[in-house]
Amino acid sequence: MTSSWASFRAGLEEFYAGPYRRTFARARREEDDLFRMIILAEALGVPDPAAYYTAELMPFLYEDFHAWHRRMGMDRSPLEHIGCC
């Protein structure tokens, strides 16, 4: 009985969310890009009053930095201390 409800729920979820999966992925990527820009604002030269609190998040952003700056239209890394290209 439980597995039939679980499969019914999965079917409904696929029916309602399936057509919008690409839209949800794009919205999430845009939110991640904005978050990354806010974290890297101080390194990019934009004064950031919360730089002290966001500095500890920078190591988590380095692995995706190359894909981010390419999506933002920058051919080369805008930061001297990150040579990803």
Backbone as a printed PyTorch tensor [residue, N CA C, xyz], in Angstrom:
tensor([[[  0.8220,  -1.1980,   0.0000],
         [  0.0000,   0.0000,   0.0000],
         [  0.8630,   1.2570,   0.0000]],

        [[  1.9360,   1.2410,   0.7800],
         [  2.8080,   2.4140,   0.8750],
         [  3.5330,   2.6660,  -0.4440]],

        [[  3.9650,   1.6010,  -1.1050],
         [  4.6990,   1.7910,  -2.3590],
         [  3.7860,   2.3280,  -3.4620]],

        [[  2.5290,   1.9680,  -3.4270],
         [  1.6170,   2.4920,  -4.4460],
         [  1.3830,   3.9930,  -4.2470]],

        [[  1.2990,   4.4430,  -2.9750],
         [  1.1650,   5.8730,  -2.7170],
         [  2.4400,   6.6130,  -3.1070]],

        [[  3.5800,   5.9940,  -2.8550],
         [  4.8510,   6.6300,  -3.2170],
         [  4.9690,   6.7620,  -4.7300]],

        [[  4.5690,   5.7460,  -5.4650],
         [  4.6440,   5.8270,  -6.9250],
         [  3.6130,   6.8260,  -7.4570]],

        [[  2.4400,   6.8920,  -6.8340],
         [  1.4260,   7.8770,  -7.2240],
         [  1.9480,   9.2990,  -6.9970]],

        [[  2.5820,   9.5050,  -5.8460],
         [  3.1590,  10.8150,  -5.5230],
         [  4.2580,  11.1750,  -6.5210]],

        [[  5.1160,  10.2230,  -6.8580],
         [  6.1910,  10.4720,  -7.8240],
         [  5.6030,  10.8140,  -9.1920]],

        [[  4.5390,  10.1400,  -9.5760],
         [  3.8890,  10.4350, -10.8480],
         [  3.2990,  11.8310, -10.8750]],

        [[  2.6520,  12.2300,  -9.7840],
         [  2.0900,  13.5870,  -9.7120],
         [  3.1920,  14.6490,  -9.7460]],

        [[  4.2660,  14.3700,  -9.0310],
         [  5.3760,  15.3130,  -9.0210],
         [  5.9630,  15.4650, -10.4270]],

        [[  6.1160,  14.3660, -11.1340],
         [  6.6250,  14.4200, -12.5050],
         [  5.6440,  15.1540, -13.4230]],

        [[  4.3680,  14.9550, -13.2210],
         [  3.3470,  15.6030, -14.0420],
         [  3.3570,  17.1200, -13.8620]],

        [[  3.4740,  17.5740, -12.6080],
         [  3.4040,  19.0090, -12.3420],
         [  4.7520,  19.7140, -12.4940]],

        [[  5.8380,  19.1060, -12.0410],
         [  7.1460,  19.7690, -12.0610],
         [  7.9570,  19.4380, -13.3040]],

        [[  7.6340,  18.3690, -13.9910],
         [  8.4090,  17.9430, -15.1520],
         [  8.5650,  18.9980, -16.2290]],

        [[  7.4930,  19.6370, -16.6690],
         [  7.6330,  20.6350, -17.7290],
         [  8.4500,  21.8650, -17.3230]],

        [[  8.5970,  22.0960, -16.0330],
         [  9.2870,  23.2940, -15.5580],
         [ 10.6850,  22.9990, -15.0220]],

        [[ 11.1700,  21.7930, -15.2150],
         [ 12.4760,  21.4090, -14.6720],
         [ 13.5850,  22.3150, -15.1990]],

        [[ 13.5730,  22.6280, -16.4810],
         [ 14.6040,  23.4820, -17.0720],
         [ 14.5060,  24.9040, -16.5070]],

        [[ 13.2830,  25.3930, -16.3100],
         [ 13.0810,  26.7260, -15.7500],
         [ 13.5830,  26.7860, -14.3140]],

        [[ 13.3000,  25.7450, -13.5280],
         [ 13.7820,  25.6930, -12.1500],
         [ 15.3050,  25.6520, -12.1060]],

        [[ 15.9220,  24.8940, -13.0050],
         [ 17.3870,  24.8080, -13.0390],
         [ 18.0010,  26.1550, -13.4010]],

        [[ 17.3960,  26.8730, -14.3560],
         [ 17.9090,  28.1840, -14.7380],
         [ 17.7780,  29.1800, -13.5870]],

        [[ 16.6430,  29.1570, -12.8940],
         [ 16.4420,  30.0660, -11.7590],
         [ 17.4380,  29.7770, -10.6490]],

        [[ 17.6860,  28.4970, -10.3950],
         [ 18.6640,  28.1450,  -9.3530],
         [ 20.0580,  28.6110,  -9.7560]],

        [[ 20.4380,  28.4400, -11.0360],
         [ 21.7510,  28.8690, -11.5050],
         [ 21.8880,  30.3890, -11.3790]],

        [[ 20.8270,  31.1380, -11.6900],
         [ 20.8800,  32.5940, -11.5630],
         [ 21.0180,  33.0210, -10.1090]],

        [[ 20.3310,  32.3320,  -9.2040],
         [ 20.4800,  32.6340,  -7.7790],
         [ 21.8930,  32.3260,  -7.3020]],

        [[ 22.4550,  31.2110,  -7.7590],
         [ 23.8250,  30.8580,  -7.3870],
         [ 24.8210,  31.8790,  -7.9250]],

        [[ 24.5930,  32.3670,  -9.1470],
         [ 25.4800,  33.3830,  -9.7210],
         [ 25.4170,  34.6800,  -8.9220]],

        [[ 24.2360,  35.0880,  -8.5240],
         [ 24.0940,  36.2960,  -7.7140],
         [ 24.7820,  36.1170,  -6.3550]],

        [[ 24.5890,  34.9650,  -5.7330],
         [ 25.2410,  34.6910,  -4.4580],
         [ 26.7580,  34.7370,  -4.6090]],

        [[ 27.2810,  34.1470,  -5.6840],
         [ 28.7190,  34.1310,  -5.9160],
         [ 29.2370,  35.5530,  -6.1360]],

        [[ 28.4830,  36.3850,  -6.8530],
         [ 28.9060,  37.7530,  -7.0750],
         [ 28.9390,  38.5380,  -5.7630]],

        [[ 27.9680,  38.3000,  -4.8970],
         [ 27.9430,  38.9870,  -3.6000],
         [ 29.1450,  38.5700,  -2.7570]],

        [[ 29.4660,  37.2780,  -2.7710],
         [ 30.6020,  36.7890,  -1.9880],
         [ 31.9120,  37.3460,  -2.5310]],

        [[ 32.0500,  37.4170,  -3.8490],
         [ 33.2970,  37.8680,  -4.4620],
         [ 33.3410,  39.3820,  -4.6890]],

        [[ 32.3750,  40.1160,  -4.2090],
         [ 32.3030,  41.5550,  -4.4670],
         [ 33.5530,  42.2840,  -4.0000]],

        [[ 34.0350,  41.9790,  -2.8330],
         [ 35.2170,  42.6600,  -2.2990],
         [ 36.4400,  42.3700,  -3.1660]],

        [[ 36.5920,  41.1380,  -3.6170],
         [ 37.7310,  40.7850,  -4.4700],
         [ 37.6070,  41.4180,  -5.8500]],

        [[ 36.3870,  41.6940,  -6.2940],
         [ 36.1750,  42.3310,  -7.5970],
         [ 36.2520,  43.8540,  -7.5230]],

        [[ 36.4270,  44.4070,  -6.3310],
         [ 36.5990,  45.8420,  -6.1810],
         [ 35.3600,  46.5970,  -5.7540]],

        [[ 34.2980,  45.9010,  -5.4330],
         [ 33.0670,  46.5400,  -4.9740],
         [ 33.0850,  46.5330,  -3.4520]],

        [[ 32.9620,  47.6960,  -2.8110],
         [ 32.9690,  47.7070,  -1.3480],
         [ 31.8150,  46.8880,  -0.7750]],

        [[ 32.1340,  46.0500,   0.1640],
         [ 31.1530,  45.1400,   0.7390],
         [ 31.2210,  45.2340,   2.2580]],

        [[ 30.1770,  45.7360,   2.9020],
         [ 30.2240,  45.8520,   4.3630],
         [ 30.2310,  44.5020,   5.0690]],

        [[ 29.8120,  43.4500,   4.3910],
         [ 29.7770,  42.1240,   5.0100],
         [ 30.9640,  41.2610,   4.5830]],

        [[ 32.0440,  41.8670,   4.0910],
         [ 33.1890,  41.1030,   3.5850],
         [ 33.8020,  40.2250,   4.6670]],

        [[ 33.7920,  40.6760,   5.8990],
         [ 34.3530,  39.8860,   6.9900],
         [ 33.6080,  38.5610,   7.1400]],

        [[ 32.3240,  38.5760,   6.9600],
         [ 31.5140,  37.3730,   7.1490],
         [ 31.5030,  36.4740,   5.9160]],

        [[ 31.6950,  37.0640,   4.7410],
         [ 31.6610,  36.2610,   3.5250],
         [ 33.0240,  35.7130,   3.1290]],

        [[ 34.0980,  36.1930,   3.7260],
         [ 35.4350,  35.7290,   3.3650],
         [ 35.6130,  34.2420,   3.6360]],

        [[ 34.9670,  33.7210,   4.6440],
         [ 35.1200,  32.3010,   4.9510],
         [ 34.4030,  31.4030,   3.9450]],

        [[ 33.5290,  31.9550,   3.1190],
         [ 32.8340,  31.1650,   2.0920],
         [ 33.6080,  31.0710,   0.7790]],

        [[ 34.6190,  31.9070,   0.5940],
         [ 35.3330,  31.9400,  -0.6700],
         [ 35.9780,  30.6080,  -1.0610]],

        [[ 36.5830,  29.8520,  -0.1670],
         [ 37.1700,  28.5690,  -0.5910],
         [ 36.1500,  27.6000,  -1.1940]],

        [[ 34.9120,  27.6930,  -0.8130],
         [ 33.8850,  26.8140,  -1.3650],
         [ 33.5000,  27.2180,  -2.7880]],

        [[ 33.7870,  28.4600,  -3.1690],
         [ 33.4060,  28.9650,  -4.4800],
         [ 34.4790,  28.7580,  -5.5390]],

        [[ 35.7020,  28.4550,  -5.1460],
         [ 36.7990,  28.3770,  -6.0940],
         [ 36.6320,  27.2600,  -7.1210]],

        [[ 36.0350,  26.1390,  -6.7580],
         [ 35.9450,  25.0230,  -7.7020],
         [ 35.0190,  25.3280,  -8.8750]],

        [[ 34.0260,  26.1920,  -8.6880],
         [ 33.1130,  26.5640,  -9.7640],
         [ 33.4100,  27.9420, -10.3470]],

        [[ 34.5170,  28.5420,  -9.9520],
         [ 34.8040,  29.9170, -10.3450],
         [ 34.9480,  30.0710, -11.8540]],

        [[ 35.6120,  29.1380, -12.5190],
         [ 35.8370,  29.2340, -13.9600],
         [ 34.5020,  29.2410, -14.7130]],

        [[ 33.6080,  28.3190, -14.3880],
         [ 32.3000,  28.2660, -15.0590],
         [ 31.5160,  29.5460, -14.7910]],

        [[ 31.6340,  30.1020, -13.5800],
         [ 30.8980,  31.3130, -13.2420],
         [ 31.3730,  32.4960, -14.0720]],

        [[ 32.6830,  32.7280, -14.1260],
         [ 33.1440,  33.9210, -14.8410],
         [ 32.9460,  33.7690, -16.3460]],

        [[ 32.8950,  32.5430, -16.8610],
         [ 32.5680,  32.3600, -18.2790],
         [ 31.0930,  32.6760, -18.5370]],

        [[ 30.1940,  32.2840, -17.6120],
         [ 28.7680,  32.6070, -17.7520],
         [ 28.5230,  34.1020, -17.6610]],

        [[ 29.3500,  34.7940, -16.8870],
         [ 29.1860,  36.2340, -16.7240],
         [ 29.7760,  37.0170, -17.8960]],

        [[ 30.3900,  36.3250, -18.8460],
         [ 30.9190,  36.9770, -20.0340],
         [ 32.3550,  37.4470, -19.9210]],

        [[ 33.0660,  37.0110, -18.8990],
         [ 34.4720,  37.3880, -18.7350],
         [ 35.3400,  36.2880, -19.3370]],

        [[ 36.1850,  36.6590, -20.3070],
         [ 37.0350,  35.6570, -20.9530],
         [ 38.1250,  35.1460, -20.0250]],

        [[ 38.6800,  36.0270, -19.2340],
         [ 39.7560,  35.6680, -18.3010],
         [ 39.2660,  35.8820, -16.8750]],

        [[ 39.9680,  35.3020, -15.9430],
         [ 39.6240,  35.4640, -14.5350],
         [ 39.8140,  36.9210, -14.1250]],

        [[ 38.8350,  37.5410, -13.4850],
         [ 38.9700,  38.9410, -13.0800],
         [ 39.8450,  39.1170, -11.8350]],

        [[ 40.1930,  38.0450, -11.1950],
         [ 40.9970,  38.1020,  -9.9750],
         [ 42.4200,  37.6370, -10.2690]],

        [[ 43.4040,  38.4060,  -9.8130],
         [ 44.7970,  38.0530, -10.0880],
         [ 45.2220,  36.7800,  -9.3550]],

        [[ 44.7030,  36.5740,  -8.1530],
         [ 45.1590,  35.4470,  -7.3550],
         [ 44.4470,  34.1310,  -7.6830]],

        [[ 43.5050,  34.1630,  -8.6280],
         [ 42.8520,  32.9330,  -9.0790],
         [ 43.1520,  32.7950, -10.5630]],

        [[ 44.0810,  31.9260, -10.9070],
         [ 44.4380,  31.7230, -12.3010],
         [ 43.8110,  30.4560, -12.8280]],

        [[ 42.5710,  30.5130, -13.2010],
         [ 41.8780,  29.3010, -13.6340],
         [ 41.9500,  29.1060, -15.1420]],

        [[ 42.2870,  30.1090, -15.8970],
         [ 42.2800,  30.0040, -17.3710],
         [ 43.6680,  29.7780, -17.9180]]])
